[in-house]
């Protein structure tokens, strides 16, 4: 097969894993990595799954590799933090069948809470890292990653970024290679990481780093592009594309292996160039190592550690000017806001009315921090809402948290929130935890999870009952309520926060954007009945606008008929009508 098609970087990674003979893939969805697993699920030859979190996904990949087959785990950069526990020791055990972790960094914070650089964790954990520059390389590099993994007895990280994951370029498809399963042989010194075994394996890891640094000088993923030696660039990943656009005649060392660095190849390149720039997004990982070897290169004094790079950033740093690429007319500013019909808005409207603070979590509900709802006071990481509430109570006492709740989504609760809730039960905590159960992993694009009743491949499976789970771990009070029943919701929240026990309130209503959702109603505002009080505007629904005369209008093309605005109108100026 030699068909050429245009693919997203994430689709190309999935295709590369398929062509490489991968048999098992586990992942947790997270922008910008999500489409990898969704694309890979289309290949019947590969077992694919959504894991409850990235730690589990990495352990599944370890188990599959340990048994002798090629395996894959996919996540975003902050997911690698969750996976770090197995990762650091996976480096020591090495592999049987090849194992690759695809980790998608997010320069520019398109959908993340920080801009950390995966290469930093890879250096600390002694994991080799490959970084492609386009979709074709994304496919080719992951296949090469499995060769490295098995040859050097190591898991390998394929690092991508948002721009690569979500950009398209031409890819040449090839046939799948069916890789024979490796024999499994019991080897306690290699795979059982008690101290006596780990001491020996640490030596193996250090020798592996040295070998890769030497052998990497001849790897096909690293290449020197000879040009004008007045200026040389050491670069990798998507930043390479900007170098070629701005300085097409310069000499370039394009690194595909970014950890460990091929030292001699870099030294030889520097020796031939008058001035060398290290052009890398985020942290000065390459630059600092090159400087440590005693070479004077230019880097972060010219190029920021923050955000996505661009061709114009390079032009400005080198030549003091930029090219106008787009029209000067900018698109109107669109503030982040919950969708019309979102059940989270209903919950937040009640919390806002009751003047209750919320310890928040990662998901669509983070948008509850902004006006006009303004109830989310903190967002740290997956599952932290519950742990933070526990910390507040232990620090300030029971009375202090009577106007506090923790807010977490159903997928995030199963990711790491359940552990935090167990901690509250075990340590005799009081407090109120709101699980916003919208039946999906919403912010990353509506993926299934362990309580939706569907697998990644769309097959029916057991759906974990969140209420029963909470009761099983010992939560004394578990209440389920319709997220749009604001009267009942207000009642149960008031009772819970004023009580003296741990209470979990599960606010249930499906995401308004879920496929198959049917909305039989629309809401219509009657200007003759409107008293211009503005109560319906306080919920922040984008379908509702204030008119010049002070009355309100509801955009029927946006309204999903949830009826939340009607719940807050005391003058019956808003009606629910059938479509």
For each residue, the residues with C-beta under 8 A, 3 or more apart:
1: 173 174 175
2: 172 173 174
3: 172 173
4: 170 171 172 173
5: 170 171 173
6: 135 168 169 170 171
7: 11 12 15 135 139 168 169 170 171
8: 11 12 35 39 135 165 166 167 168
9: 12 13 132 134 135 138 160 164 165 166 167 168 169
10: 13 14 32 33 34 35 36 39 104 138 160 165 166
11: 7 8 14 15 35 36 39 135
12: 7 8 9 15 16 135 136 138 139 171
13: 9 10 16 17 36 39 102 138 139 142 158 160
14: 10 11 17 18 35 36 37 39 40 42 43
15: 7 11 12 18 19 39 139 171 173
16: 12 13 19 20 138 139 140 141 142 143
17: 13 14 20 22 25 36 40 46 72 100 142
18: 14 15 22 40 43 45 46 176
19: 15 16 139 143 173 174 175 176 177
20: 16 17 70 98 142 143 146 177 179
21: 70 146 176 177 178 179
22: 17 18 25 40 46 70 71 72 146
23: 45 46 47 64 69 70 71 97
24: 46 47 60 61 64 69 70 71 72
25: 17 22 37 40 46 47 48 49 61 71 72 73 74
26: 48 49 50 51 56 57 58 60 61 71 72 73 74
27: 33 36 37 48 49 50 51 54 57 72 73 74 75
28: 50 51 52 53 54 56 57 75 79 82 415
29: 33 34 37 50 441 444 445 447
30: 33 34 54 75 76 78 79 104 444
31: 34 76 104 106 110 111 112 162 443 444 445
32: 10 76 104 106 110 111 160 161 162 165 166
33: 10 27 29 30 36 37 74 75 76 79 102 103 104 160 165
34: 10 29 30 31 37 38 444 445 447
35: 8 10 11 14 38 39 165
36: 10 11 13 14 17 27 33 39 40 74 102
37: 14 25 27 29 33 34 40 41 48 50 74 456
38: 34 35 41 42 447 456
39: 8 10 11 13 14 15 35 36 42
40: 14 17 18 22 25 36 37 43 46 48 72
41: 37 38 46 48 456 457
42: 14 38 39
43: 14 18 40 46
44:
45: 18 23 176
46: 17 18 22 23 24 25 40 41 43
47: 23 24 25
48: 25 26 27 37 40 41 456 457
49: 25 26 27 60 455 456
50: 26 27 28 29 37 441 447 448 449 450 455 456
51: 26 27 28 54 56 57 60
52: 28 56 414 415 449 450
53: 28 56 57 79 82 382 415 416
54: 27 28 30 51 57 58 73 75 79 80 82 83
55: 58 59 82 83 85 86
56: 26 28 51 52 53 59 60
57: 26 27 28 51 53 54 60 61 73 74 75 83
58: 26 54 55 61 62 73 83 86 87 90 101
59: 55 56 62 63 86
60: 24 26 49 51 56 57 63 64 71 73
61: 24 25 26 57 58 64 65 71 72 73 99 101 155
62: 58 59 65 66 71 86 90 93 99 155
63: 59 60 66 67 71
64: 23 24 60 61 67 69 70 71 97 99
65: 61 62 68 69 70 71 95 96 97 98 99 155
66: 62 63 93 95 96 97 184 191
67: 63 64 96 97 181 184
68: 65 96 97 181 182 183 184
69: 23 24 64 65 97 179 181 182
70: 20 21 22 23 24 64 65 97 98 99 146 179
71: 22 23 24 25 26 60 61 62 63 64 65 97 98 99 100
72: 17 22 24 25 26 27 40 61 99 100 101 102
73: 25 26 27 54 57 58 60 61 83 99 100 101 102
74: 25 26 27 33 36 37 57 101 102 104
75: 27 28 30 33 54 57 79 80 82 83 101 102 103 104
76: 30 31 32 33 79 80 103 104 105 106 112
77: 80 81 103 104 105 106 112 114 116 117 118
78: 30 81 82 112 113 114 116 381 382
79: 28 30 33 53 54 75 76 82 83 103
80: 54 75 76 77 83 84 87 101 103 118 121
81: 77 78 84 116 121 381
82: 28 53 54 55 75 78 79 382 416
83: 54 55 57 58 73 75 79 80 86 87 101
84: 80 81 87 88 121 125
85: 55 88 89
86: 55 58 59 62 83 89 90
87: 58 80 83 84 90 91 101 121 125 127 155
88: 84 85 91 92 124 125
89: 85 86 92 93 193 198
90: 58 62 86 87 93 99 155
91: 87 88 94 125 126 127 154 155 205
92: 88 89 193 198 201 202 204 205
93: 62 66 89 90 190 191 193 201
94: 91 153 154 155 190 201 204
95: 65 66 98 99 149 150 153 154 155
96: 65 66 67 68 182 184
97: 23 64 65 66 67 68 69 70 71 150 179 181 182
98: 20 65 70 71 95 145 146 147 149 150 156 179
99: 61 62 64 65 70 71 72 73 90 95 149 155 156
100: 17 71 72 73 142 145 146 149 155 156 157 158
101: 58 61 72 73 74 75 80 83 87 127 155 156 157 158
102: 13 33 36 72 73 74 75 142 157 158 160
103: 33 75 76 77 79 80 118 157 158 159 160
104: 10 30 31 32 33 74 75 76 77 159 160 161 162 165
105: 76 77 115 116 117 118 159 160 161 162 281 282
106: 31 32 76 77 109 110 111 112 115 161 162
107: 115 161 162 163 281 282 307 308 309
108: 115 162 307 308
109: 106 112 113 114 115 307
110: 31 32 106 162
111: 31 32 106 443
112: 31 76 77 78 106 109 115
113: 78 109 362 379 380 381
114: 77 78 109
115: 105 106 107 108 109 112 282 306 307
116: 77 78 81 105 120 121 282
117: 77 105 120 282 283 285
118: 77 80 103 105 121 122 129 157 159
119: 122 123 129 159 258 259 283 285
120: 116 117 123 124 283 285
121: 80 81 84 87 116 118 124 125 127
122: 118 119 125 127 128 129 157 159 259
123: 119 120 126 259 285
124: 88 120 121
125: 84 87 88 91 121 122
126: 91 123 205 206 208 209
127: 87 91 101 121 122 154 155 156 157 259
128: 122 148 152 154 156 157 212 257 259 260
129: 118 119 122 156 157 158 159 257 258 259
130: 141 142 144 145 148 156 157 158 159 221 256 257 258
131: 141 158 159 160 236 237 255 256 258
132: 9 137 138 140 141 158 160 164 237 256
133: 137 164 236 237 238 240 241 254
134: 9 137 138 164 167 169 241
135: 6 7 8 9 11 12 138 139 164 167 168 169 170 171
136: 12 139 140 169 170 171 172
137: 132 133 134 140 141 221 256
138: 9 10 12 13 16 132 134 135 141 142 158 160 164
139: 7 12 13 15 16 19 135 136 142 143 171
140: 16 132 136 137 143 144
141: 16 130 131 132 137 138 144 145 158 221 256
142: 13 16 17 20 100 102 130 138 139 145 146 158
143: 16 19 20 139 140 146 147
144: 130 140 141 147 148 219 220 221
145: 98 100 130 141 142 148 149 156 158
146: 20 21 22 70 98 100 142 143 149 150 156 179
147: 98 143 144 150 151
148: 128 130 144 145 151 152 154 156 212
149: 95 98 99 100 145 146 152 153 154 155 156
150: 95 97 98 146 147 153
151: 147 148
152: 128 148 149 208 211 212
153: 94 95 149 150 204 208
154: 91 94 95 127 128 148 149 208
155: 61 62 65 87 90 91 94 95 99 100 101 127 149
156: 98 99 100 101 127 128 129 130 145 146 148 149
157: 100 101 102 103 118 122 127 128 129 130 259
158: 13 100 101 102 103 129 130 131 132 138 141 142 145
159: 103 104 105 118 119 122 129 130 131 237 258
160: 9 10 13 32 33 102 103 104 105 131 132 138 164 165 237
161: 32 104 105 106 107 164 165 237 238 281 308
162: 31 32 104 105 106 107 108 110 165 166 308
163: 107 166 167 238 308
164: 9 132 133 134 135 138 160 161 167 237 238
165: 8 9 10 32 33 35 104 160 161 162
166: 8 9 10 32 162 163
167: 8 9 134 135 163 164 238
168: 6 7 8 9 135
169: 6 7 9 134 135 136
170: 4 5 6 7 135 136
171: 4 5 6 7 12 15 135 136 139
172: 2 3 4 136
173: 1 2 3 4 5 15 19
174: 1 2 19
175: 1 19
176: 18 19 21 45
177: 19 20 21
178: 21
179: 20 21 69 70 97 98 146
180:
181: 67 68 69 97
182: 68 69 96 97
183: 68
184: 66 67 68 96
185:
186:
187: 190 191
188: 191 192 197
189: 192 197 200 201
190: 93 94 187 197 201
191: 66 93 187 188
192: 188 189 197
193: 89 92 93 197 198 201
194: 197 198
195: 198 199
196: 199 200
197: 188 189 190 192 193 194 200 201
198: 89 92 193 194 195 201 202
199: 195 196 202 203
200: 189 196 197 203 204
201: 92 93 94 189 190 193 197 198 204 205
202: 92 198 199 205 206
203: 199 200 206 207
204: 92 94 153 200 201 207 208
205: 91 92 126 201 202 208 209
206: 126 202 203 209 210
207: 203 204 210 211
208: 126 152 153 154 204 205 211 212
209: 126 205 206 212 213 260
210: 206 207 213 214 260
211: 152 207 208 214 215
212: 128 148 152 208 209 215 216 257 260
213: 209 210 216 260 261 262 263
214: 210 211 217 262 263 264
215: 211 212 218 219
216: 212 213 219 222 257 260 261 262 265
217: 214 222 262 263 264 265
218: 215
219: 144 215 216 222 256 257 262
220: 144 223 256
221: 130 137 141 144 255 256 257
222: 216 217 219 253 254 255 256 257 262 265
223: 220 253 254 256
224: 251 252 253 254 265 269
225: 251 252 253 254
226: 251
227: 248 249 250 251 252
228: 231 249 250 251
229: 232 251 272 273 274
230: 250 273 274 275
231: 228 247 250 251 273 274 275 276 277
232: 229 250 251 252 253 269 270 272 273 274 275 276 277
233: 243 247 250 251 252 253 276 277 278 279
234: 253 255 266 269 270 276 277 278 279 280 286 290 297
235: 239 240 243 252 253 254 255 278 279 280
236: 131 133 239 240 254 255 256 258 280 286
237: 131 132 133 159 160 161 164 240 258 280 281
238: 133 161 163 164 167 241 242 281 309
239: 235 236 242 243 279 280 281 309
240: 133 235 236 237 243 244 252 254
241: 133 134 238 244 245
242: 238 239 245 246 279 309 310 311 313 314
243: 233 235 239 240 246 247 250 252 279 314
244: 240 241 247 248 252
245: 241 242 248 311
246: 242 243 311 314 315 318
247: 231 233 243 244 250 314 318
248: 227 244 245
249: 227 228
250: 227 228 230 231 232 233 243 247
251: 224 225 226 227 228 229 231 232 233 269 272 273
252: 224 225 227 232 233 235 240 243 244
253: 222 223 224 225 232 233 234 235 265 266 269
254: 133 222 223 224 225 235 236 240
255: 131 221 222 234 235 236 258 261 262 286
256: 130 131 132 137 141 219 220 221 222 223 236
257: 128 129 130 212 216 219 221 222 260 261 262
258: 119 129 130 131 159 236 237 255 261 285 286
259: 119 122 123 127 128 129 157 285
260: 128 209 210 212 213 216 257
261: 213 216 255 257 258 266 286 289 290
262: 213 214 216 217 219 222 255 257 265 266
263: 213 214 217 266 267 293
264: 214 217 267 268
265: 216 217 222 224 253 262 268 269
266: 234 253 261 262 263 269 270 290 293
267: 263 264 270 271 293 295
268: 264 265 271 272
269: 224 232 234 251 253 265 266 272 273 276
270: 232 234 266 267 273 276 290 295 297
271: 267 268
272: 229 232 251 268 269
273: 229 230 231 232 251 269 270 276
274: 229 230 231 232
275: 230 231 232 298
276: 231 232 233 234 269 270 273 295 297 298
277: 231 232 233 234 297 298 299 302
278: 233 234 235 284 286 287 290 297 298 299
279: 233 234 235 239 242 243 299 303 309 314
280: 234 235 236 237 239 283 284 285 286 287 299 303
281: 105 107 161 237 238 239 308 309
282: 105 107 115 116 117 285 305
283: 117 119 120 280 305
284: 278 280 287 288 299 300 305
285: 117 119 120 123 258 259 280 282 288 289
286: 234 236 255 258 261 278 280 289 290
287: 278 280 284 290 291 297 299 300
288: 284 285 291 292
289: 261 285 286 292 293
290: 234 261 266 270 278 286 287 293 295 297
291: 287 288 294 295 296 297
292: 288 289
293: 263 266 267 289 290
294: 291
295: 267 270 276 290 291
296: 291
297: 234 270 276 277 278 287 290 291
298: 275 276 277 278 301 302
299: 277 278 279 280 284 287 302 303
300: 284 287 303 304 305
301: 298
302: 277 298 299 317
303: 279 280 299 300 309 313 314 317
304: 300 307 313
305: 282 283 284 300
306: 115
307: 107 108 109 115 304
308: 107 108 161 162 163 281
309: 107 238 239 242 279 281 303 313 314
310: 242 313 314
311: 242 245 246 314 315 323
312: 315 316 322 323 325
313: 242 303 304 309 310 316 317
314: 242 243 246 247 279 303 309 310 311 317 318
315: 246 311 312 318 319 321 322 323
316: 312 313 319 320 321 322
317: 302 303 313 314
318: 246 247 314 315
319: 315 316
320: 316
321: 315 316
322: 312 315 316
323: 311 312 315
324: 328
325: 312
326:
327:
328: 324
329:
330:
331: 334
332:
333:
334: 331
335: 370
336: 367 370
337: 367 370 540 542
338: 342 344 345 348 364 367 368 373 540
339: 342 512 513 542
340: 512 541 542 543 558 559 560 562
341: 512 519 559 560 561 562
342: 338 339 345 346 364 511 512
343: 346 347 436 438 483 484 507 508 509 510 511 512 562
344: 338 347 348 364 365 367 368 436 438 483
345: 338 342 348 349 373 539 540 541 564
346: 342 343 349 350 483 484 486 489 507 509 539 562 564 567
347: 343 344 350 351 407 434 436 483 489 507
348: 338 344 345 351 352 358 365 368 373 375 376
349: 345 346 352 353 373 486 538 539 564 568
350: 346 347 353 354 486 489 490 493
351: 347 348 354 356 358 368 373 375 405 407 493
352: 348 349 355 356 372 373 374 375 538
353: 349 350 490
354: 350 351 403 490 493 494
355: 352 403
356: 351 352 375 403 404 405 493 497
357: 375 377 403 404 405
358: 348 351 368 375 376 377 385 404 405 406 407 434
359: 377 378 384 385 386 388 389 392 404 405 406 407
360: 365 366 368 369 376 377 378 379 385 407
361: 365 366 379 382 383 384 385 406 407 408 409 412 417
362: 113 366 379 381 382 412 443
363: 366 408 409 411 412 436 442 443
364: 338 342 344 367 409 442 443
365: 344 348 360 361 368 376 407 408 409 436
366: 360 361 362 363 369 376 379
367: 336 337 338 344 364 370 373 376
368: 338 344 348 351 358 360 365 373 374 375 376 407
369: 360 366 374 375 376 377 379
370: 335 336 337 367 373 374
371: 374 540
372: 352 537 538 539 540
373: 338 345 348 349 351 352 367 368 370 539 540
374: 352 368 369 370 371
375: 348 351 352 356 357 358 368 369 407
376: 348 358 360 365 366 367 368 369 379 407
377: 357 358 359 360 369
378: 359 360 384 385 388
379: 113 360 361 362 366 369 376 384 385
380: 113 384 388
381: 78 81 113 362 384
382: 53 78 82 361 362 412 415 416 417
383: 361 386 387 408 412 413 415 416 417 419 420
384: 359 361 378 379 380 381 387 388 420
385: 358 359 360 361 378 379 388 389 406 407 408 417 420 433
386: 359 383 389 390 406 408 417 420 421 423 424 433
387: 383 384 390 391 420 423
388: 359 378 380 384 385 391 392 406
389: 359 385 386 392 393 401 404 405 406 424 431 433
390: 386 387 393 394 420 423 424 427 429 431
391: 387 388 394 395
392: 359 388 389 395 396 400 401 404
393: 389 390 396 397 398 400 401 429 430 431
394: 390 391 427 429
395: 391 392
396: 392 393 400 401
397: 393 400 401
398: 393 401 402 430 500
399: 402
400: 392 393 396 397 404
401: 389 392 393 396 397 398 404 430 431 432 497
402: 398 399 497 498
403: 354 355 356 357 497
404: 356 357 358 359 389 392 400 401 431 432 497
405: 351 356 357 358 359 389 431 432 433 434 493 496 497
406: 358 359 361 385 386 388 389 431 432 433 434
407: 347 351 358 359 360 361 365 368 375 376 385 434 436
408: 361 363 365 383 385 386 412 413 417 433 434 435 436
409: 361 363 364 365 412 413 435 436 437 438 441 442
410: 413 414 435 436 437 438 439 440 449 451 466
411: 363 414 415 440 441 442 447 449
412: 361 362 363 382 383 408 409 415 416 417
413: 383 408 409 410 417 418 421 435 466
414: 52 410 411 417 418 449 450 451 464
415: 28 52 53 382 383 411 412
416: 53 82 382 383 412 419 420
417: 361 382 383 385 386 408 412 413 414 420 421 435
418: 413 414 421 422 469 473
419: 383 416 422 423
420: 383 384 385 386 387 390 416 417 423 424
421: 386 413 417 418 424 425 433 470 473 475 504
422: 418 419 425 426 473
423: 386 387 390 419 420 426 427 429
424: 386 389 390 420 421 427 429 431 433 502
425: 421 422 429 473 474 475 502
426: 422 423 474
427: 390 394 423 424
428:
429: 390 393 394 423 424 425 502
430: 393 398 401 499 500 501 502
431: 389 390 393 401 404 405 406 424 502 503
432: 401 404 405 406 493 496 497 503 504 505
433: 385 386 389 405 406 408 421 424 502 503 504 505
434: 347 358 405 406 407 408 493 504 505 507
435: 408 409 410 413 417 466 470 504 505 506 507
436: 343 344 347 363 365 407 408 409 410 483 507
437: 409 410 451 466 506 507 508 509
438: 343 344 409 410 442 483 509 510 511 514
439: 410 451 452 510 511 514
440: 410 411 446 447 448 449 452 510 511 514
441: 29 50 409 411 444 445 446 447 448 449
442: 363 364 409 411 438 446 511 513
443: 31 111 362 363 364
444: 29 30 31 34 441 447
445: 29 31 34 441
446: 440 441 442 511 513 514 515
447: 29 34 38 50 411 440 441 444 456
448: 50 440 441 452 454 455 456 458
449: 50 52 410 411 414 440 441 452
450: 50 52 414 463 464
451: 410 414 437 439 463 464 465 466
452: 439 440 448 449 463
453: 460 461 462 463
454: 448 458 459 460 461
455: 49 50 448 458 459 460 461
456: 37 38 41 48 49 50 447 448
457: 41 48
458: 448 454 455
459: 454 455
460: 453 454 455
461: 453 454 455
462: 453
463: 450 451 452 453
464: 414 450 451 469
465: 451 468 469
466: 410 413 435 437 451 469 470 506
467: 470 471 478 480 504 506
468: 465 471 472
469: 418 464 465 466 472 473
470: 421 435 466 467 473 475 478 504 506
471: 467 468 474 475 478
472: 468 469
473: 418 421 422 425 469 470
474: 425 426 471
475: 421 425 470 471 478 502 503 504
476: 501 502 503
477: 496 499 501 502 503 504
478: 467 470 471 475 503 504 506
479: 492 496 503 504 505 506
480: 467 505 506 508
481: 485 488 489 492 505 506 507 508
482: 485 488 489 507 508 509
483: 343 344 346 347 436 438 489 507 508 509
484: 343 346 509 562 563 564 567
485: 481 482 488 489
486: 346 349 350 489 490 564 567 568
487: 490 491 567
488: 481 482 485 491 492
489: 346 347 350 481 482 483 485 486 492 493 505 507
490: 350 353 354 486 487 493 494
491: 487 488 494 495
492: 479 481 488 489 495 496 505
493: 350 351 354 356 405 432 434 489 490 496 497 505
494: 354 490 491 497 498
495: 491 492 498 499
496: 405 432 477 479 492 493 499 503 505
497: 356 401 402 403 404 405 432 493 494
498: 402 494 495
499: 430 477 495 496 503
500: 398 430
501: 430 476 477
502: 424 425 429 430 431 433 475 476 477
503: 431 432 433 475 476 477 478 479 496 499
504: 421 432 433 434 435 467 470 475 477 478 479
505: 432 433 434 435 479 480 481 489 492 493 496
506: 435 437 466 467 470 478 479 480 481
507: 343 346 347 434 435 436 437 481 482 483 489
508: 343 437 480 481 482 483
509: 343 346 437 438 482 483 484
510: 343 438 439 440 514 517
511: 342 343 438 439 440 442 446 514 517
512: 339 340 341 342 343 517 519 560 562
513: 339 442 446 517
514: 438 439 440 446 510 511 517
515: 446
516:
517: 510 511 512 513 514
518:
519: 341 512 522 560 561 579
520: 561 578 579
521: 561 563 576 577 578 579
522: 519 554 556 559 561 576 577 579
523: 543 554 559 561 562 563 565 566 574 575 576 577
524: 554 556 574 575 577
525: 530 536 544 551 552 553 554 573 574
526: 529 530 572 573 574 575
527: 530 547 549 551 552 553 573
528:
529: 526 571 572 573
530: 525 526 527 550 551 552 571 573
531: 571 573
532: 550 551
533: 570 571
534: 537 538 546
535: 538 568 569 570
536: 525 539 541 544 552 565 568 569 574
537: 372 534 540 544 546 552
538: 349 352 372 534 535 568
539: 345 346 349 372 373 536 544 564 565 568
540: 337 338 345 371 372 373 537
541: 340 345 536 544 564 565
542: 337 339 340 558
543: 340 523 554 555 558 559 560
544: 525 536 537 539 541 552 553 554 555 565
545: 552 553 555
546: 534 537 550 551 552
547: 527 550 551 552 553
548:
549: 527
550: 530 532 546 547
551: 525 527 530 532 546 547
552: 525 527 530 536 537 544 545 546 547 573
553: 525 527 544 545 547
554: 522 523 524 525 543 544 559 565 574
555: 543 544 545 558 559
556: 522 524 559
557:
558: 340 542 543 555
559: 340 341 522 523 543 554 555 556
560: 340 341 512 519 543
561: 341 519 520 521 522 523 576 579
562: 340 341 343 346 484 512 523
563: 484 521 523 566 567 576
564: 345 346 349 484 486 539 541 567 568
565: 523 536 539 541 544 554 568 569 574
566: 523 563 569 574 575 576
567: 346 484 486 487 563 564
568: 349 486 535 536 538 539 564 565
569: 535 536 565 566 572 573 574
570: 533 535
571: 529 530 531 533
572: 526 529 569 575
573: 525 526 527 529 530 531 552 569
574: 523 524 525 526 536 554 565 566 569
575: 523 524 526 566 572
576: 521 522 523 561 563 566
577: 521 522 523 524
578: 520 521
579: 519 520 521 522 561
